[in-house]
Amino acid sequence: MGKIESLISLVKRNVETLDGLVKRHGARGIVEDYVLLNAALHLMQVAIQALIDAASRLAAEAGAEPPAKYSDIPRALAQLGVLEADEAALLRRTIGFRNVVVHGYGALDLGLVTEILDRGLYWDLLKLASRIYAGAVKRGIDP
């Protein structure tokens, strides 16, 4: 298993684990419980970081200019034709969410977390991961 594939597998595992938490406890139950909230945030943060790492590796291996910061990665993947504009925008927002969780850039909006969990928006991570993996396979990167 290549590095990108391994990272994509981690995204999948974390998204599926998070989905199990949501099914057992509900979005509100997670957000109202300190331990469950932090478990959910950790699962999302690790999944997003794995997504960033896979995207960064793909961009580098495909010959894109190395991104100066994480928020440059979506643009690089869009320029390579790996992501559509709306997907690149989603990845950019996802990276921003991760930054808030990890670094505390601004207060964490629990309403947003509830919405992500309630609407199953975390599955978007797997959609982005699939696009990144397909982009790698198409280019013969990380076989």
Backbone bond lengths (Angstrom), bond angles and torsions (degrees), N, CA, C in turn:
res aa  C-N    CA-C-N  psi(-1)  N-CA   C-N-CA  omega(-1)  CA-C   N-CA-C  phi
1 M - - - 1.452 - - 1.524 108.19 -
2 G 1.323 116.10 129.26 1.455 121.06 178.86 1.521 111.79 -76.35
3 K 1.314 115.75 170.23 1.467 121.46 -177.55 1.532 111.76 -62.29
4 I 1.325 117.58 -45.59 1.467 119.92 -179.54 1.529 109.87 -63.45
5 E 1.308 116.41 -44.97 1.468 119.77 179.52 1.529 111.05 -60.82
6 S 1.318 116.57 -39.82 1.460 120.99 178.36 1.534 111.02 -63.56
7 L 1.318 116.25 -42.19 1.468 120.27 178.20 1.529 111.26 -65.55
8 I 1.317 116.35 -39.85 1.463 120.62 178.92 1.531 109.65 -64.82
9 S 1.320 117.03 -37.79 1.468 120.74 176.85 1.526 111.25 -62.45
10 L 1.318 116.40 -37.20 1.465 120.62 177.32 1.532 110.74 -65.70
11 V 1.320 116.84 -41.52 1.469 120.36 176.24 1.527 109.10 -58.25
12 K 1.319 116.01 -48.04 1.469 121.12 -178.67 1.526 111.26 -59.83
13 R 1.322 116.38 -47.43 1.466 120.10 -179.12 1.528 111.15 -60.77
14 N 1.324 116.78 -43.77 1.461 119.38 -178.14 1.524 112.23 -69.10
15 V 1.321 116.81 -39.17 1.466 119.82 178.26 1.528 110.01 -64.85
16 E 1.308 117.07 -43.61 1.467 120.14 179.29 1.528 111.41 -66.13
17 T 1.321 117.19 -38.04 1.467 120.61 177.15 1.523 110.49 -65.45
18 L 1.319 116.30 -43.40 1.463 120.66 177.29 1.520 110.56 -61.06
19 D 1.312 116.82 -41.49 1.459 120.42 178.80 1.532 110.69 -61.12
20 G 1.314 116.57 -38.58 1.461 120.06 176.49 1.523 111.86 -62.36
21 L 1.329 116.54 -40.71 1.472 120.27 176.66 1.523 110.89 -62.11
22 V 1.319 115.91 -44.16 1.463 120.25 -179.09 1.526 110.22 -63.69
23 K 1.308 117.14 -42.14 1.471 120.14 179.77 1.523 111.61 -65.01
24 R 1.330 117.21 -35.67 1.467 120.68 -179.12 1.526 113.26 -78.51
25 H 1.334 116.55 -37.70 1.463 119.47 -170.02 1.525 114.41 -116.90
26 G 1.315 117.77 -15.72 1.458 121.05 -175.59 1.519 111.00 75.24
27 A 1.314 115.58 157.55 1.466 120.49 -177.96 1.522 111.09 -60.42
28 R 1.315 116.36 -47.91 1.470 120.01 -177.99 1.526 111.01 -64.11
29 G 1.329 116.76 -40.42 1.461 120.21 178.55 1.516 112.19 -61.25
30 I 1.312 116.53 -36.67 1.469 120.83 178.16 1.520 110.33 -69.34
31 V 1.315 116.55 -48.81 1.464 120.85 -175.38 1.532 111.60 -65.68
32 E 1.312 116.81 -30.50 1.469 120.43 -178.31 1.527 113.41 -84.85
33 D 1.321 117.56 -7.84 1.463 121.50 -179.68 1.530 108.59 -111.61
34 Y 1.319 116.67 119.23 1.468 121.80 -174.73 1.531 112.39 -55.56
35 V 1.314 117.11 -45.92 1.464 120.52 -177.43 1.523 110.68 -68.52
36 L 1.328 117.04 -45.99 1.466 119.94 179.66 1.525 111.28 -64.59
37 L 1.329 116.91 -39.96 1.464 120.30 178.21 1.521 110.26 -59.99
38 N 1.313 116.18 -46.87 1.461 118.97 -179.10 1.524 112.08 -68.55
39 A 1.316 117.23 -32.76 1.469 119.91 174.59 1.528 109.96 -63.88
40 A 1.325 116.35 -45.67 1.468 120.57 -179.75 1.526 110.85 -63.77
41 L 1.318 116.68 -44.34 1.467 119.97 179.13 1.524 111.15 -63.09
42 H 1.322 116.34 -39.65 1.466 119.55 179.09 1.530 110.82 -65.24
43 L 1.321 116.74 -43.86 1.465 119.94 178.14 1.526 110.79 -59.23
44 M 1.332 116.36 -43.34 1.468 119.47 179.25 1.521 110.95 -67.48
45 Q 1.322 116.85 -44.10 1.464 120.54 -178.03 1.524 111.33 -61.15
46 V 1.319 117.02 -44.90 1.469 120.49 -179.90 1.531 110.33 -66.96
47 A 1.322 117.02 -40.62 1.468 120.13 177.96 1.526 110.54 -62.61
48 I 1.318 116.64 -43.13 1.466 120.41 179.81 1.526 110.26 -65.96
49 Q 1.326 117.13 -41.14 1.465 119.58 179.02 1.527 110.57 -63.39
50 A 1.319 117.03 -41.07 1.467 120.00 177.34 1.527 110.28 -63.03
51 L 1.316 116.31 -38.54 1.464 121.33 177.38 1.534 110.36 -63.47
52 I 1.315 116.40 -44.28 1.468 121.52 177.91 1.528 110.17 -61.08
53 D 1.322 116.49 -45.49 1.463 120.41 -178.65 1.529 111.49 -63.92
54 A 1.334 116.70 -41.89 1.467 120.27 178.06 1.522 110.58 -64.90
55 A 1.321 116.34 -43.34 1.466 120.99 -179.77 1.525 110.93 -64.38
56 S 1.308 115.94 -41.96 1.460 120.97 -179.89 1.530 110.89 -64.20
57 R 1.315 115.86 -42.65 1.469 120.21 179.11 1.530 110.45 -64.11
58 L 1.328 116.21 -44.10 1.463 120.04 178.61 1.524 110.42 -60.18
59 A 1.319 116.62 -47.40 1.467 120.25 -179.08 1.524 110.67 -59.48
60 A 1.319 116.72 -44.48 1.463 120.62 -179.11 1.527 111.32 -65.21
61 E 1.324 116.25 -46.13 1.463 120.49 -178.69 1.527 112.06 -66.93
62 A 1.329 116.54 -27.50 1.466 120.78 -179.85 1.526 111.76 -84.57
63 G 1.325 116.47 -2.31 1.455 120.27 175.61 1.516 115.45 90.74
64 A 1.316 117.31 12.49 1.467 119.82 177.69 1.525 109.34 -70.89
65 E 1.311 114.94 155.46 1.462 119.89 175.46 1.524 108.14 -62.06
66 P 1.323 117.51 132.40 1.465 119.25 -177.94 1.534 111.13 -58.44
67 P 1.325 116.90 128.04 1.466 119.80 179.64 1.528 110.89 -65.41
68 A 1.322 116.16 136.82 1.461 120.94 178.24 1.526 110.53 -73.36
69 K 1.325 116.27 -29.30 1.463 121.14 179.45 1.522 108.49 -148.40
70 Y 1.316 115.05 163.80 1.463 120.08 -177.29 1.524 112.54 -54.30
71 S 1.310 116.74 -38.32 1.466 119.49 -176.09 1.529 112.73 -67.62
72 D 1.334 117.89 -10.34 1.468 121.22 176.19 1.532 112.45 -85.14
73 I 1.314 117.08 -16.38 1.468 121.19 -176.08 1.530 112.54 -61.47
74 P 1.334 119.29 -44.80 1.469 118.08 -179.38 1.531 113.30 -58.49
75 R 1.321 116.35 -39.94 1.466 119.90 179.25 1.530 110.17 -63.42
76 A 1.325 116.54 -41.77 1.466 120.47 179.45 1.530 110.62 -61.58
77 L 1.323 116.85 -42.36 1.467 119.57 179.90 1.526 111.72 -69.44
78 A 1.316 116.65 -33.50 1.472 119.49 176.10 1.527 109.86 -67.35
79 Q 1.319 117.12 -41.49 1.466 120.57 178.98 1.523 111.67 -64.39
80 L 1.318 116.57 -31.28 1.466 120.83 177.53 1.530 112.18 -79.53
81 G 1.334 116.46 -9.44 1.458 120.27 -178.28 1.517 113.77 82.56
82 V 1.324 116.80 12.74 1.466 120.84 178.99 1.523 110.28 -77.85
83 L 1.326 116.34 -40.63 1.464 121.81 -179.72 1.517 110.31 -118.50
84 E 1.321 115.56 144.52 1.460 121.37 170.36 1.532 107.73 -75.61
85 A 1.315 116.87 166.65 1.466 121.06 -177.54 1.530 111.97 -58.03
86 D 1.328 117.25 -42.21 1.467 119.46 -179.58 1.528 111.37 -68.00
87 E 1.319 117.14 -34.19 1.463 120.50 177.23 1.529 110.78 -69.94
88 A 1.318 116.31 -39.13 1.468 120.18 177.05 1.527 110.12 -63.22
89 A 1.329 116.42 -40.21 1.470 120.10 177.90 1.529 110.51 -64.53
90 L 1.317 116.61 -40.27 1.466 120.84 177.35 1.528 110.52 -62.91
91 L 1.318 116.92 -44.14 1.463 120.09 178.70 1.527 110.44 -63.01
92 R 1.312 117.20 -39.79 1.470 121.04 178.55 1.539 110.39 -61.74
93 R 1.329 116.98 -44.80 1.476 120.53 178.01 1.531 110.98 -65.00
94 T 1.321 115.67 -37.96 1.463 121.06 179.33 1.527 110.44 -63.08
95 I 1.313 115.94 -43.01 1.465 120.74 177.59 1.530 109.95 -63.11
96 G 1.321 116.63 -40.34 1.461 120.35 176.94 1.519 111.99 -61.75
97 F 1.325 116.35 -41.52 1.470 120.64 177.57 1.522 109.90 -61.24
98 R 1.319 116.77 -44.99 1.461 121.33 178.41 1.521 110.82 -59.06
99 N 1.325 116.65 -41.44 1.462 120.06 179.97 1.524 111.57 -62.34
100 V 1.317 116.58 -39.63 1.467 120.14 177.81 1.528 109.89 -64.37
101 V 1.327 116.62 -44.60 1.468 120.72 -179.16 1.529 110.69 -63.61
102 V 1.314 116.85 -46.77 1.464 120.86 -173.60 1.525 112.47 -77.16
103 H 1.314 116.03 -45.21 1.463 119.93 -171.04 1.520 114.17 -104.65
104 G 1.312 116.79 -7.21 1.452 119.31 -179.08 1.514 113.26 68.83
105 Y 1.339 116.88 31.54 1.464 120.42 176.64 1.520 107.79 -69.99
106 G 1.292 116.99 92.60 1.459 120.82 -175.89 1.518 109.34 85.65
107 A 1.286 114.75 166.50 1.464 120.05 -179.74 1.521 109.83 -75.81
108 L 1.310 115.48 140.91 1.459 120.57 177.14 1.524 108.66 -71.37
109 D 1.295 116.40 124.47 1.460 122.87 -179.21 1.528 108.81 -83.91
110 L 1.327 116.06 103.45 1.462 119.58 -178.53 1.526 111.63 -66.92
111 G 1.320 116.88 -24.57 1.462 119.85 174.41 1.521 110.60 -64.62
112 L 1.326 116.28 -40.33 1.465 120.74 177.26 1.524 110.43 -66.46
113 V 1.314 116.74 -42.72 1.467 120.22 178.50 1.526 109.64 -60.80
114 T 1.326 116.43 -44.01 1.468 120.52 178.24 1.523 110.73 -59.85
115 E 1.326 116.52 -43.34 1.468 120.55 179.18 1.530 111.23 -63.32
116 I 1.318 117.00 -44.05 1.469 121.04 178.93 1.526 110.03 -58.02
117 L 1.321 115.55 -45.17 1.467 120.09 -178.01 1.526 111.29 -72.61
118 D 1.319 116.60 -45.37 1.464 121.33 -175.87 1.525 112.03 -64.88
119 R 1.320 116.32 -39.52 1.467 120.54 -177.48 1.530 112.86 -91.90
120 G 1.325 116.78 -0.26 1.464 119.94 179.49 1.519 113.07 67.41
121 L 1.324 116.59 28.58 1.468 120.02 -177.68 1.524 112.60 -67.13
122 Y 1.318 116.87 -16.36 1.465 120.33 177.27 1.526 111.42 -63.31
123 W 1.331 117.32 -21.82 1.470 120.14 176.33 1.528 111.23 -64.40
124 D 1.335 117.22 -20.99 1.468 120.13 176.30 1.525 111.41 -60.71
125 L 1.327 116.81 -28.13 1.468 119.97 177.42 1.524 110.23 -61.06
126 L 1.309 115.66 -40.45 1.462 119.80 -179.89 1.531 111.04 -70.73
127 K 1.319 116.75 -34.90 1.470 119.92 176.34 1.527 110.29 -63.25
128 L 1.331 116.17 -44.94 1.469 119.87 177.78 1.529 110.30 -64.17
129 A 1.315 116.24 -41.00 1.467 120.51 179.35 1.529 110.61 -60.52
130 S 1.317 116.34 -40.95 1.469 120.46 179.53 1.524 111.19 -63.59
131 R 1.320 116.63 -40.04 1.469 120.60 178.72 1.534 110.58 -66.04
132 I 1.317 116.05 -41.01 1.465 119.93 179.28 1.527 110.00 -65.65
133 Y 1.315 116.44 -44.26 1.462 119.78 179.12 1.530 110.70 -62.72
134 A 1.323 116.55 -43.41 1.470 120.13 178.45 1.526 110.75 -61.49
135 G 1.328 116.51 -38.40 1.465 120.23 177.47 1.517 111.98 -63.88
136 A 1.319 116.23 -37.11 1.468 120.39 178.14 1.528 110.56 -69.07
137 V 1.316 116.32 -45.70 1.465 120.85 -179.25 1.527 110.20 -61.78
138 K 1.319 116.30 -44.04 1.466 121.35 -179.14 1.531 111.55 -58.30
139 R 1.328 115.66 -33.52 1.465 120.62 -177.92 1.526 112.82 -95.08
140 G 1.319 117.02 1.50 1.461 120.27 -179.21 1.520 113.02 69.86
141 I 1.317 115.63 25.55 1.465 121.39 -179.07 1.520 108.71 -95.35
142 D 1.318 115.34 134.53 1.462 121.25 172.84 1.527 111.82 60.91
143 P 1.340 116.66 50.02 1.474 118.68 -176.38 1.520 112.76 -66.53
